[in-house]
């Protein structure tokens, strides 16, 4: 397996909220000593407030513009794992920016798994009052086409360990 410290591109993890992007990115960081960036954390820090507060005070459009600005900045870096917010691939400009500097890896899971991961979280404005399998499935279906179109690689995560998911990502990005 190729040493990931020598990657001349970035890995962008996309997928529905709660699919495990943050968990997988942290595991990849431990396994391969790559830099990891949590897009939502960066945006929250830059704005001095939580994602929920950004949505409440500035609206979703402002937040989506912040995501695009971050992706444009990331073109200058290499060998980085970026854990993207769930809505990032919904804008074609974001997909274009990711593909300029890296490979886009879509992580998937079933709605029941997603609900299990997000049920105690209050940092997901689009799910806050809709934490049920039917709503999650509906929103996932609305995003599915954009997610799949954006992805260079698709990894199903249900029933797999974080280690197995990371191994699959590394194998596929090096092909």
Buried (B, 14 or more C-beta within 10 A) or exposed (E): EEEBEEBEBBBBBBBBBBBBBBBBBBBBBEBBEBEBBBBBEBBBEEBEBBBBEBBEEBEEEEBBBBBBEBBBEBEEBBBBBBBBBBBBBBBEEBBEBBBEBBBBBBBBBBBEBBBEBBEEEEEBBEBEEEBEEEBBBEBBEEBEEBBEEBBBBBBEBEEBEBEEBBBBBBEBBEE
